[in-house]
């Protein structure tokens, strides 16, 4: 991994699959639009590490995160199956 990127991990109170599906949505785009910086290309944003870690992320209780993640995982699989 390039040292230019920040690598982070989550504790046991966050389901990693839930977080992965969360970042596939556009719910966090508003925060990036307000807090991020665009460079020469308007389709690319950068954000400082400290600002990123201040991003509000809606996280229900762990059991609900797991159910949501499982639902979207199954939905993704179903979509892939039907596209074939």
PDB file with one MODEL, atoms N, CA, C and O in Angstrom:
MODEL        1
ATOM      1  N   UNK A   1       0.852  -1.173   0.000  1.00  0.00           N
ATOM      2  CA  UNK A   1       0.000   0.000   0.000  1.00  0.00           C
ATOM      3  C   UNK A   1       0.898   1.237   0.000  1.00  0.00           C
ATOM      4  O   UNK A   1       1.874   1.325   0.746  1.00  0.00           O
ATOM      5  N   UNK A   2       0.546   2.157  -0.834  1.00  0.00           N
ATOM      6  CA  UNK A   2       1.325   3.381  -0.936  1.00  0.00           C
ATOM      7  C   UNK A   2       1.239   4.173   0.379  1.00  0.00           C
ATOM      8  O   UNK A   2       0.177   4.226   0.998  1.00  0.00           O
ATOM      9  N   UNK A   3       2.344   4.782   0.802  1.00  0.00           N
ATOM     10  CA  UNK A   3       2.304   5.609   2.011  1.00  0.00           C
ATOM     11  C   UNK A   3       1.483   6.884   1.812  1.00  0.00           C
ATOM     12  O   UNK A   3       1.247   7.619   2.770  1.00  0.00           O
ATOM     13  N   UNK A   4       1.049   7.150   0.589  1.00  0.00           N
ATOM     14  CA  UNK A   4       0.210   8.317   0.341  1.00  0.00           C
ATOM     15  C   UNK A   4      -1.218   8.116   0.844  1.00  0.00           C
ATOM     16  O   UNK A   4      -1.965   9.083   0.994  1.00  0.00           O
ATOM     17  N   UNK A   5      -1.598   6.871   1.104  1.00  0.00           N
ATOM     18  CA  UNK A   5      -2.954   6.555   1.534  1.00  0.00           C
ATOM     19  C   UNK A   5      -2.985   6.239   3.016  1.00  0.00           C
ATOM     20  O   UNK A   5      -2.071   5.624   3.565  1.00  0.00           O
ATOM     21  N   UNK A   6      -4.051   6.674   3.638  1.00  0.00           N
ATOM     22  CA  UNK A   6      -4.267   6.336   5.038  1.00  0.00           C
ATOM     23  C   UNK A   6      -5.021   5.021   5.101  1.00  0.00           C
ATOM     24  O   UNK A   6      -6.046   4.844   4.442  1.00  0.00           O
ATOM     25  N   UNK A   7      -4.513   4.122   5.886  1.00  0.00           N
ATOM     26  CA  UNK A   7      -5.160   2.829   6.081  1.00  0.00           C
ATOM     27  C   UNK A   7      -5.738   2.846   7.486  1.00  0.00           C
ATOM     28  O   UNK A   7      -5.062   3.233   8.440  1.00  0.00           O
ATOM     29  N   UNK A   8      -6.989   2.426   7.610  1.00  0.00           N
ATOM     30  CA  UNK A   8      -7.598   2.402   8.925  1.00  0.00           C
ATOM     31  C   UNK A   8      -8.357   1.107   9.112  1.00  0.00           C
ATOM     32  O   UNK A   8      -8.670   0.408   8.149  1.00  0.00           O
ATOM     33  N   UNK A   9      -8.642   0.804  10.335  1.00  0.00           N
ATOM     34  CA  UNK A   9      -9.435  -0.379  10.645  1.00  0.00           C
ATOM     35  C   UNK A   9     -10.555   0.047  11.576  1.00  0.00           C
ATOM     36  O   UNK A   9     -10.520   1.130  12.158  1.00  0.00           O
ATOM     37  N   UNK A  10     -11.528  -0.802  11.704  1.00  0.00           N
ATOM     38  CA  UNK A  10     -12.654  -0.502  12.576  1.00  0.00           C
ATOM     39  C   UNK A  10     -12.672  -1.492  13.734  1.00  0.00           C
ATOM     40  O   UNK A  10     -12.128  -2.592  13.636  1.00  0.00           O
ATOM     41  N   UNK A  11     -13.297  -1.090  14.820  1.00  0.00           N
ATOM     42  CA  UNK A  11     -13.364  -1.990  15.967  1.00  0.00           C
ATOM     43  C   UNK A  11     -14.551  -2.943  15.824  1.00  0.00           C
ATOM     44  O   UNK A  11     -15.226  -2.952  14.794  1.00  0.00           O
ATOM     45  N   UNK A  12     -14.796  -3.724  16.835  1.00  0.00           N
ATOM     46  CA  UNK A  12     -15.837  -4.747  16.783  1.00  0.00           C
ATOM     47  C   UNK A  12     -17.251  -4.187  16.855  1.00  0.00           C
ATOM     48  O   UNK A  12     -18.216  -4.948  16.778  1.00  0.00           O
ATOM     49  N   UNK A  13     -17.393  -2.884  16.999  1.00  0.00           N
ATOM     50  CA  UNK A  13     -18.723  -2.267  17.072  1.00  0.00           C
ATOM     51  C   UNK A  13     -19.247  -1.889  15.677  1.00  0.00           C
ATOM     52  O   UNK A  13     -20.392  -1.461  15.532  1.00  0.00           O
ATOM     53  N   UNK A  14     -18.412  -2.050  14.674  1.00  0.00           N
ATOM     54  CA  UNK A  14     -18.791  -1.727  13.296  1.00  0.00           C
ATOM     55  C   UNK A  14     -18.608  -2.979  12.442  1.00  0.00           C
ATOM     56  O   UNK A  14     -17.556  -3.618  12.475  1.00  0.00           O
ATOM     57  N   UNK A  15     -19.637  -3.318  11.685  1.00  0.00           N
ATOM     58  CA  UNK A  15     -19.558  -4.426  10.753  1.00  0.00           C
ATOM     59  C   UNK A  15     -18.881  -3.920   9.473  1.00  0.00           C
ATOM     60  O   UNK A  15     -19.368  -2.983   8.839  1.00  0.00           O
ATOM     61  N   UNK A  16     -17.778  -4.530   9.104  1.00  0.00           N
ATOM     62  CA  UNK A  16     -17.010  -4.063   7.949  1.00  0.00           C
ATOM     63  C   UNK A  16     -17.816  -4.121   6.656  1.00  0.00           C
ATOM     64  O   UNK A  16     -17.690  -3.240   5.806  1.00  0.00           O
ATOM     65  N   UNK A  17     -18.629  -5.136   6.506  1.00  0.00           N
ATOM     66  CA  UNK A  17     -19.447  -5.264   5.305  1.00  0.00           C
ATOM     67  C   UNK A  17     -20.507  -4.158   5.257  1.00  0.00           C
ATOM     68  O   UNK A  17     -20.825  -3.639   4.187  1.00  0.00           O
ATOM     69  N   UNK A  18     -21.046  -3.804   6.424  1.00  0.00           N
ATOM     70  CA  UNK A  18     -21.995  -2.687   6.489  1.00  0.00           C
ATOM     71  C   UNK A  18     -21.318  -1.405   6.010  1.00  0.00           C
ATOM     72  O   UNK A  18     -21.877  -0.652   5.214  1.00  0.00           O
ATOM     73  N   UNK A  19     -20.121  -1.176   6.502  1.00  0.00           N
ATOM     74  CA  UNK A  19     -19.375   0.023   6.129  1.00  0.00           C
ATOM     75  C   UNK A  19     -19.068   0.030   4.632  1.00  0.00           C
ATOM     76  O   UNK A  19     -19.143   1.077   3.988  1.00  0.00           O
ATOM     77  N   UNK A  20     -18.728  -1.119   4.084  1.00  0.00           N
ATOM     78  CA  UNK A  20     -18.472  -1.223   2.650  1.00  0.00           C
ATOM     79  C   UNK A  20     -19.719  -0.844   1.850  1.00  0.00           C
ATOM     80  O   UNK A  20     -19.631  -0.098   0.875  1.00  0.00           O
ATOM     81  N   UNK A  21     -20.864  -1.353   2.258  1.00  0.00           N
ATOM     82  CA  UNK A  21     -22.104  -1.019   1.559  1.00  0.00           C
ATOM     83  C   UNK A  21     -22.486   0.448   1.769  1.00  0.00           C
ATOM     84  O   UNK A  21     -23.032   1.088   0.871  1.00  0.00           O
ATOM     85  N   UNK A  22     -22.198   0.969   2.950  1.00  0.00           N
ATOM     86  CA  UNK A  22     -22.480   2.383   3.227  1.00  0.00           C
ATOM     87  C   UNK A  22     -21.740   3.279   2.234  1.00  0.00           C
ATOM     88  O   UNK A  22     -22.309   4.237   1.711  1.00  0.00           O
ATOM     89  N   UNK A  23     -20.485   2.965   1.980  1.00  0.00           N
ATOM     90  CA  UNK A  23     -19.689   3.801   1.072  1.00  0.00           C
ATOM     91  C   UNK A  23     -20.006   3.559  -0.400  1.00  0.00           C
ATOM     92  O   UNK A  23     -19.477   4.257  -1.266  1.00  0.00           O
ATOM     93  N   UNK A  24     -20.849   2.595  -0.693  1.00  0.00           N
ATOM     94  CA  UNK A  24     -21.359   2.419  -2.052  1.00  0.00           C
ATOM     95  C   UNK A  24     -22.571   3.317  -2.302  1.00  0.00           C
ATOM     96  O   UNK A  24     -22.990   3.491  -3.446  1.00  0.00           O
ATOM     97  N   UNK A  25     -23.129   3.883  -1.242  1.00  0.00           N
ATOM     98  CA  UNK A  25     -24.271   4.777  -1.378  1.00  0.00           C
ATOM     99  C   UNK A  25     -23.779   6.198  -1.593  1.00  0.00           C
ATOM    100  O   UNK A  25     -22.575   6.455  -1.601  1.00  0.00           O
ATOM    101  N   UNK A  26     -24.712   7.109  -1.765  1.00  0.00           N
ATOM    102  CA  UNK A  26     -24.326   8.518  -1.908  1.00  0.00           C
ATOM    103  C   UNK A  26     -24.589   9.319  -0.635  1.00  0.00           C
ATOM    104  O   UNK A  26     -24.520  10.547  -0.656  1.00  0.00           O
ATOM    105  N   UNK A  27     -24.887   8.642   0.467  1.00  0.00           N
ATOM    106  CA  UNK A  27     -25.188   9.330   1.721  1.00  0.00           C
ATOM    107  C   UNK A  27     -24.003  10.164   2.231  1.00  0.00           C
ATOM    108  O   UNK A  27     -24.210  11.176   2.901  1.00  0.00           O
ATOM    109  N   UNK A  28     -22.799   9.762   1.932  1.00  0.00           N
ATOM    110  CA  UNK A  28     -21.624  10.463   2.432  1.00  0.00           C
ATOM    111  C   UNK A  28     -21.113  11.506   1.437  1.00  0.00           C
ATOM    112  O   UNK A  28     -20.191  12.258   1.753  1.00  0.00           O
ATOM    113  N   UNK A  29     -21.699  11.560   0.248  1.00  0.00           N
ATOM    114  CA  UNK A  29     -21.240  12.511  -0.773  1.00  0.00           C
ATOM    115  C   UNK A  29     -21.437  13.960  -0.353  1.00  0.00           C
ATOM    116  O   UNK A  29     -20.608  14.810  -0.676  1.00  0.00           O
ATOM    117  N   UNK A  30     -22.524  14.259   0.363  1.00  0.00           N
ATOM    118  CA  UNK A  30     -22.780  15.626   0.822  1.00  0.00           C
ATOM    119  C   UNK A  30     -21.632  16.112   1.706  1.00  0.00           C
ATOM    120  O   UNK A  30     -21.172  17.246   1.572  1.00  0.00           O
ATOM    121  N   UNK A  31     -21.178  15.254   2.598  1.00  0.00           N
ATOM    122  CA  UNK A  31     -20.058  15.606   3.477  1.00  0.00           C
ATOM    123  C   UNK A  31     -18.808  15.886   2.647  1.00  0.00           C
ATOM    124  O   UNK A  31     -18.102  16.866   2.887  1.00  0.00           O
ATOM    125  N   UNK A  32     -18.538  15.021   1.671  1.00  0.00           N
ATOM    126  CA  UNK A  32     -17.365  15.220   0.816  1.00  0.00           C
ATOM    127  C   UNK A  32     -17.479  16.510   0.019  1.00  0.00           C
ATOM    128  O   UNK A  32     -16.496  17.233  -0.148  1.00  0.00           O
ATOM    129  N   UNK A  33     -18.681  16.797  -0.474  1.00  0.00           N
ATOM    130  CA  UNK A  33     -18.889  18.015  -1.255  1.00  0.00           C
ATOM    131  C   UNK A  33     -18.599  19.253  -0.404  1.00  0.00           C
ATOM    132  O   UNK A  33     -17.995  20.213  -0.883  1.00  0.00           O
ATOM    133  N   UNK A  34     -19.030  19.225   0.852  1.00  0.00           N
ATOM    134  CA  UNK A  34     -18.842  20.384   1.730  1.00  0.00           C
ATOM    135  C   UNK A  34     -17.431  20.474   2.297  1.00  0.00           C
ATOM    136  O   UNK A  34     -16.909  21.573   2.486  1.00  0.00           O
ATOM    137  N   UNK A  35     -16.809  19.333   2.570  1.00  0.00           N
ATOM    138  CA  UNK A  35     -15.523  19.325   3.272  1.00  0.00           C
ATOM    139  C   UNK A  35     -14.321  19.015   2.387  1.00  0.00           C
ATOM    140  O   UNK A  35     -13.185  19.311   2.757  1.00  0.00           O
ATOM    141  N   UNK A  36     -14.566  18.416   1.215  1.00  0.00           N
ATOM    142  CA  UNK A  36     -13.461  17.994   0.357  1.00  0.00           C
ATOM    143  C   UNK A  36     -12.919  19.122  -0.498  1.00  0.00           C
ATOM    144  O   UNK A  36     -13.523  20.190  -0.601  1.00  0.00           O
ATOM    145  N   UNK A  37     -11.803  18.877  -1.092  1.00  0.00           N
ATOM    146  CA  UNK A  37     -11.160  19.826  -2.001  1.00  0.00           C
ATOM    147  C   UNK A  37     -10.989  19.155  -3.351  1.00  0.00           C
ATOM    148  O   UNK A  37     -10.554  18.007  -3.436  1.00  0.00           O
ATOM    149  N   UNK A  38     -11.336  19.884  -4.412  1.00  0.00           N
ATOM    150  CA  UNK A  38     -11.103  19.331  -5.746  1.00  0.00           C
ATOM    151  C   UNK A  38      -9.856  19.980  -6.322  1.00  0.00           C
ATOM    152  O   UNK A  38      -9.562  21.150  -6.079  1.00  0.00           O
ATOM    153  N   UNK A  39      -9.148  19.189  -7.081  1.00  0.00           N
ATOM    154  CA  UNK A  39      -7.917  19.699  -7.685  1.00  0.00           C
ATOM    155  C   UNK A  39      -8.156  20.105  -9.122  1.00  0.00           C
ATOM    156  O   UNK A  39      -9.173  20.716  -9.450  1.00  0.00           O
ATOM    157  N   UNK A  40      -7.214  19.760  -9.969  1.00  0.00           N
ATOM    158  CA  UNK A  40      -7.316  20.117 -11.378  1.00  0.00           C
ATOM    159  C   UNK A  40      -8.481  19.408 -12.059  1.00  0.00           C
ATOM    160  O   UNK A  40      -9.067  19.931 -13.007  1.00  0.00           O
ATOM    161  N   UNK A  41      -8.808  18.223 -11.573  1.00  0.00           N
ATOM    162  CA  UNK A  41      -9.938  17.477 -12.131  1.00  0.00           C
ATOM    163  C   UNK A  41     -11.129  17.628 -11.196  1.00  0.00           C
ATOM    164  O   UNK A  41     -11.025  17.346 -10.002  1.00  0.00           O
ATOM    165  N   UNK A  42     -12.236  18.062 -11.724  1.00  0.00           N
ATOM    166  CA  UNK A  42     -13.408  18.310 -10.879  1.00  0.00           C
ATOM    167  C   UNK A  42     -14.078  17.025 -10.419  1.00  0.00           C
ATOM    168  O   UNK A  42     -14.920  17.062  -9.521  1.00  0.00           O
ATOM    169  N   UNK A  43     -13.722  15.885 -11.017  1.00  0.00           N
ATOM    170  CA  UNK A  43     -14.342  14.623 -10.610  1.00  0.00           C
ATOM    171  C   UNK A  43     -13.546  13.915  -9.508  1.00  0.00           C
ATOM    172  O   UNK A  43     -13.892  12.802  -9.112  1.00  0.00           O
ATOM    173  N   UNK A  44     -12.500  14.547  -9.020  1.00  0.00           N
ATOM    174  CA  UNK A  44     -11.679  13.959  -7.958  1.00  0.00           C
ATOM    175  C   UNK A  44     -11.682  14.881  -6.747  1.00  0.00           C
ATOM    176  O   UNK A  44     -11.580  16.101  -6.879  1.00  0.00           O
ATOM    177  N   UNK A  45     -11.800  14.288  -5.576  1.00  0.00           N
ATOM    178  CA  UNK A  45     -11.784  15.043  -4.340  1.00  0.00           C
ATOM    179  C   UNK A  45     -10.672  14.534  -3.448  1.00  0.00           C
ATOM    180  O   UNK A  45     -10.283  13.368  -3.523  1.00  0.00           O
ATOM    181  N   UNK A  46     -10.179  15.394  -2.627  1.00  0.00           N
ATOM    182  CA  UNK A  46      -9.269  14.976  -1.571  1.00  0.00           C
ATOM    183  C   UNK A  46      -9.829  15.515  -0.259  1.00  0.00           C
ATOM    184  O   UNK A  46     -10.542  16.517  -0.225  1.00  0.00           O
ATOM    185  N   UNK A  47      -9.492  14.835   0.783  1.00  0.00           N
ATOM    186  CA  UNK A  47      -9.967  15.241   2.101  1.00  0.00           C
ATOM    187  C   UNK A  47      -8.885  14.860   3.102  1.00  0.00           C
ATOM    188  O   UNK A  47      -8.249  13.815   2.970  1.00  0.00           O
ATOM    189  N   UNK A  48      -8.683  15.695   4.085  1.00  0.00           N
ATOM    190  CA  UNK A  48      -7.644  15.395   5.069  1.00  0.00           C
ATOM    191  C   UNK A  48      -8.081  14.209   5.924  1.00  0.00           C
ATOM    192  O   UNK A  48      -9.272  13.939   6.082  1.00  0.00           O
ATOM    193  N   UNK A  49      -7.100  13.519   6.464  1.00  0.00           N
ATOM    194  CA  UNK A  49      -7.395  12.369   7.318  1.00  0.00           C
ATOM    195  C   UNK A  49      -8.265  12.773   8.504  1.00  0.00           C
ATOM    196  O   UNK A  49      -9.246  12.100   8.821  1.00  0.00           O
ATOM    197  N   UNK A  50      -7.905  13.865   9.150  1.00  0.00           N
ATOM    198  CA  UNK A  50      -8.656  14.284  10.338  1.00  0.00           C
ATOM    199  C   UNK A  50     -10.102  14.628   9.989  1.00  0.00           C
ATOM    200  O   UNK A  50     -11.009  14.327  10.765  1.00  0.00           O
ATOM    201  N   UNK A  51     -10.330  15.252   8.839  1.00  0.00           N
ATOM    202  CA  UNK A  51     -11.690  15.576   8.411  1.00  0.00           C
ATOM    203  C   UNK A  51     -12.457  14.310   8.067  1.00  0.00           C
ATOM    204  O   UNK A  51     -13.636  14.187   8.400  1.00  0.00           O
ATOM    205  N   UNK A  52     -11.793  13.366   7.400  1.00  0.00           N
ATOM    206  CA  UNK A  52     -12.447  12.100   7.063  1.00  0.00           C
ATOM    207  C   UNK A  52     -12.951  11.404   8.322  1.00  0.00           C
ATOM    208  O   UNK A  52     -14.071  10.892   8.347  1.00  0.00           O
ATOM    209  N   UNK A  53     -12.129  11.387   9.361  1.00  0.00           N
ATOM    210  CA  UNK A  53     -12.513  10.692  10.587  1.00  0.00           C
ATOM    211  C   UNK A  53     -13.581  11.440  11.382  1.00  0.00           C
ATOM    212  O   UNK A  53     -14.112  10.906  12.357  1.00  0.00           O
ATOM    213  N   UNK A  54     -13.897  12.652  10.982  1.00  0.00           N
ATOM    214  CA  UNK A  54     -15.001  13.399  11.586  1.00  0.00           C
ATOM    215  C   UNK A  54     -16.313  13.181  10.829  1.00  0.00           C
ATOM    216  O   UNK A  54     -17.361  13.666  11.255  1.00  0.00           O
ATOM    217  N   UNK A  55     -16.258  12.460   9.719  1.00  0.00           N
ATOM    218  CA  UNK A  55     -17.444  12.235   8.894  1.00  0.00           C
ATOM    219  C   UNK A  55     -18.523  11.519   9.709  1.00  0.00           C
ATOM    220  O   UNK A  55     -18.267  10.471  10.302  1.00  0.00           O
ATOM    221  N   UNK A  56     -19.728  12.089   9.733  1.00  0.00           N
ATOM    222  CA  UNK A  56     -20.807  11.401  10.447  1.00  0.00           C
ATOM    223  C   UNK A  56     -21.280  10.197   9.633  1.00  0.00           C
ATOM    224  O   UNK A  56     -21.657  10.336   8.470  1.00  0.00           O
ATOM    225  N   UNK A  57     -21.258   9.043  10.237  1.00  0.00           N
ATOM    226  CA  UNK A  57     -21.712   7.819   9.583  1.00  0.00           C
ATOM    227  C   UNK A  57     -22.819   7.226  10.438  1.00  0.00           C
ATOM    228  O   UNK A  57     -22.629   6.952  11.623  1.00  0.00           O
ATOM    229  N   UNK A  58     -23.972   7.034   9.822  1.00  0.00           N
ATOM    230  CA  UNK A  58     -25.092   6.453  10.549  1.00  0.00           C
ATOM    231  C   UNK A  58     -24.829   4.974  10.775  1.00  0.00           C
ATOM    232  O   UNK A  58     -24.748   4.192   9.828  1.00  0.00           O
ATOM    233  N   UNK A  59     -24.699   4.605  12.022  1.00  0.00           N
ATOM    234  CA  UNK A  59     -24.430   3.211  12.370  1.00  0.00           C
ATOM    235  C   UNK A  59     -25.445   2.744  13.400  1.00  0.00           C
ATOM    236  O   UNK A  59     -25.379   3.128  14.568  1.00  0.00           O
ATOM    237  N   UNK A  60     -26.378   1.919  12.965  1.00  0.00           N
ATOM    238  CA  UNK A  60     -27.297   1.334  13.938  1.00  0.00           C
ATOM    239  C   UNK A  60     -26.545   0.323  14.808  1.00  0.00           C
ATOM    240  O   UNK A  60     -25.338   0.140  14.648  1.00  0.00           O
ATOM    241  N   UNK A  61     -27.246  -0.320  15.712  1.00  0.00           N
ATOM    242  CA  UNK A  61     -26.603  -1.326  16.563  1.00  0.00           C
ATOM    243  C   UNK A  61     -26.021  -2.427  15.686  1.00  0.00           C
ATOM    244  O   UNK A  61     -26.464  -2.628  14.555  1.00  0.00           O
ATOM    245  N   UNK A  62     -25.036  -3.133  16.206  1.00  0.00           N
ATOM    246  CA  UNK A  62     -24.275  -4.115  15.436  1.00  0.00           C
ATOM    247  C   UNK A  62     -25.175  -5.162  14.772  1.00  0.00           C
ATOM    248  O   UNK A  62     -24.969  -5.499  13.607  1.00  0.00           O
ATOM    249  N   UNK A  63     -26.151  -5.668  15.489  1.00  0.00           N
ATOM    250  CA  UNK A  63     -27.034  -6.691  14.917  1.00  0.00           C
ATOM    251  C   UNK A  63     -27.760  -6.166  13.676  1.00  0.00           C
ATOM    252  O   UNK A  63     -27.903  -6.884  12.687  1.00  0.00           O
ATOM    253  N   UNK A  64     -28.212  -4.928  13.730  1.00  0.00           N
ATOM    254  CA  UNK A  64     -28.888  -4.342  12.581  1.00  0.00           C
ATOM    255  C   UNK A  64     -27.910  -4.092  11.430  1.00  0.00           C
ATOM    256  O   UNK A  64     -28.266  -4.275  10.266  1.00  0.00           O
ATOM    257  N   UNK A  65     -26.691  -3.678  11.744  1.00  0.00           N
ATOM    258  CA  UNK A  65     -25.667  -3.509  10.712  1.00  0.00           C
ATOM    259  C   UNK A  65     -25.453  -4.822   9.971  1.00  0.00           C
ATOM    260  O   UNK A  65     -25.365  -4.842   8.743  1.00  0.00           O
ATOM    261  N   UNK A  66     -25.369  -5.918  10.720  1.00  0.00           N
ATOM    262  CA  UNK A  66     -25.146  -7.227  10.117  1.00  0.00           C
ATOM    263  C   UNK A  66     -26.304  -7.618   9.202  1.00  0.00           C
ATOM    264  O   UNK A  66     -26.085  -8.159   8.119  1.00  0.00           O
ATOM    265  N   UNK A  67     -27.530  -7.347   9.634  1.00  0.00           N
ATOM    266  CA  UNK A  67     -28.699  -7.674   8.817  1.00  0.00           C
ATOM    267  C   UNK A  67     -28.748  -6.820   7.548  1.00  0.00           C
ATOM    268  O   UNK A  67     -29.073  -7.321   6.472  1.00  0.00           O
ATOM    269  N   UNK A  68     -28.430  -5.557   7.677  1.00  0.00           N
ATOM    270  CA  UNK A  68     -28.409  -4.659   6.508  1.00  0.00           C
ATOM    271  C   UNK A  68     -27.338  -5.104   5.527  1.00  0.00           C
ATOM    272  O   UNK A  68     -27.585  -5.175   4.323  1.00  0.00           O
ATOM    273  N   UNK A  69     -26.153  -5.404   6.036  1.00  0.00           N
ATOM    274  CA  UNK A  69     -25.045  -5.845   5.173  1.00  0.00           C
ATOM    275  C   UNK A  69     -25.399  -7.143   4.465  1.00  0.00           C
ATOM    276  O   UNK A  69     -25.130  -7.298   3.274  1.00  0.00           O
ATOM    277  N   UNK A  70     -26.000  -8.074   5.192  1.00  0.00           N
ATOM    278  CA  UNK A  70     -26.401  -9.353   4.593  1.00  0.00           C
ATOM    279  C   UNK A  70     -27.452  -9.136   3.507  1.00  0.00           C
ATOM    280  O   UNK A  70     -27.388  -9.759   2.447  1.00  0.00           O
ATOM    281  N   UNK A  71     -28.410  -8.265   3.764  1.00  0.00           N
ATOM    282  CA  UNK A  71     -29.449  -7.961   2.784  1.00  0.00           C
ATOM    283  C   UNK A  71     -28.839  -7.426   1.485  1.00  0.00           C
ATOM    284  O   UNK A  71     -29.164  -7.903   0.397  1.00  0.00           O
ATOM    285  N   UNK A  72     -27.960  -6.439   1.605  1.00  0.00           N
ATOM    286  CA  UNK A  72     -27.366  -5.847   0.402  1.00  0.00           C
ATOM    287  C   UNK A  72     -26.403  -6.804  -0.293  1.00  0.00           C
ATOM    288  O   UNK A  72     -26.266  -6.764  -1.516  1.00  0.00           O
ATOM    289  N   UNK A  73     -25.739  -7.662   0.473  1.00  0.00           N
ATOM    290  CA  UNK A  73     -24.886  -8.669  -0.141  1.00  0.00           C
ATOM    291  C   UNK A  73     -25.713  -9.631  -0.987  1.00  0.00           C
ATOM    292  O   UNK A  73     -25.343  -9.959  -2.115  1.00  0.00           O
ATOM    293  N   UNK A  74     -26.824 -10.074  -0.435  1.00  0.00           N
ATOM    294  CA  UNK A  74     -27.718 -10.977  -1.180  1.00  0.00           C
ATOM    295  C   UNK A  74     -28.322 -10.273  -2.384  1.00  0.00           C
ATOM    296  O   UNK A  74     -28.457 -10.874  -3.450  1.00  0.00           O
ATOM    297  N   UNK A  75     -28.685  -9.009  -2.224  1.00  0.00           N
ATOM    298  CA  UNK A  75     -29.238  -8.247  -3.331  1.00  0.00           C
ATOM    299  C   UNK A  75     -28.208  -8.101  -4.457  1.00  0.00           C
ATOM    300  O   UNK A  75     -28.541  -8.271  -5.629  1.00  0.00           O
ATOM    301  N   UNK A  76     -26.975  -7.790  -4.105  1.00  0.00           N
ATOM    302  CA  UNK A  76     -25.903  -7.694  -5.105  1.00  0.00           C
ATOM    303  C   UNK A  76     -25.731  -9.019  -5.849  1.00  0.00           C
ATOM    304  O   UNK A  76     -25.568  -9.031  -7.069  1.00  0.00           O
ATOM    305  N   UNK A  77     -25.768 -10.118  -5.125  1.00  0.00           N
ATOM    306  CA  UNK A  77     -25.635 -11.432  -5.745  1.00  0.00           C
ATOM    307  C   UNK A  77     -26.790 -11.719  -6.685  1.00  0.00           C
ATOM    308  O   UNK A  77     -26.591 -12.255  -7.775  1.00  0.00           O
ATOM    309  N   UNK A  78     -27.989 -11.368  -6.267  1.00  0.00           N
ATOM    310  CA  UNK A  78     -29.176 -11.570  -7.100  1.00  0.00           C
ATOM    311  C   UNK A  78     -29.106 -10.743  -8.376  1.00  0.00           C
ATOM    312  O   UNK A  78     -29.450 -11.230  -9.453  1.00  0.00           O
ATOM    313  N   UNK A  79     -28.667  -9.514  -8.262  1.00  0.00           N
ATOM    314  CA  UNK A  79     -28.517  -8.642  -9.433  1.00  0.00           C
ATOM    315  C   UNK A  79     -27.497  -9.226 -10.395  1.00  0.00           C
ATOM    316  O   UNK A  79     -27.728  -9.264 -11.604  1.00  0.00           O
ATOM    317  N   UNK A  80     -26.367  -9.683  -9.861  1.00  0.00           N
ATOM    318  CA  UNK A  80     -25.332 -10.290 -10.696  1.00  0.00           C
ATOM    319  C   UNK A  80     -25.861 -11.528 -11.401  1.00  0.00           C
ATOM    320  O   UNK A  80     -25.596 -11.730 -12.586  1.00  0.00           O
ATOM    321  N   UNK A  81     -26.603 -12.353 -10.686  1.00  0.00           N
ATOM    322  CA  UNK A  81     -27.177 -13.561 -11.274  1.00  0.00           C
ATOM    323  C   UNK A  81     -28.113 -13.220 -12.419  1.00  0.00           C
ATOM    324  O   UNK A  81     -28.056 -13.856 -13.471  1.00  0.00           O
ATOM    325  N   UNK A  82     -28.971 -12.231 -12.235  1.00  0.00           N
ATOM    326  CA  UNK A  82     -29.922 -11.842 -13.281  1.00  0.00           C
ATOM    327  C   UNK A  82     -29.246 -11.154 -14.461  1.00  0.00           C
ATOM    328  O   UNK A  82     -29.765 -11.199 -15.576  1.00  0.00           O
ATOM    329  N   UNK A  83     -28.110 -10.526 -14.240  1.00  0.00           N
ATOM    330  CA  UNK A  83     -27.394  -9.900 -15.356  1.00  0.00           C
ATOM    331  C   UNK A  83     -26.735 -10.931 -16.253  1.00  0.00           C
ATOM    332  O   UNK A  83     -26.495 -10.670 -17.432  1.00  0.00           O
ATOM    333  N   UNK A  84     -26.444 -12.092 -15.705  1.00  0.00           N
ATOM    334  CA  UNK A  84     -25.848 -13.173 -16.490  1.00  0.00           C
ATOM    335  C   UNK A  84     -26.895 -13.775 -17.382  1.00  0.00           C
ATOM    336  O   UNK A  84     -26.606 -14.707 -18.132  1.00  0.00           O
TER     337      UNK A  84
ENDMDL
END
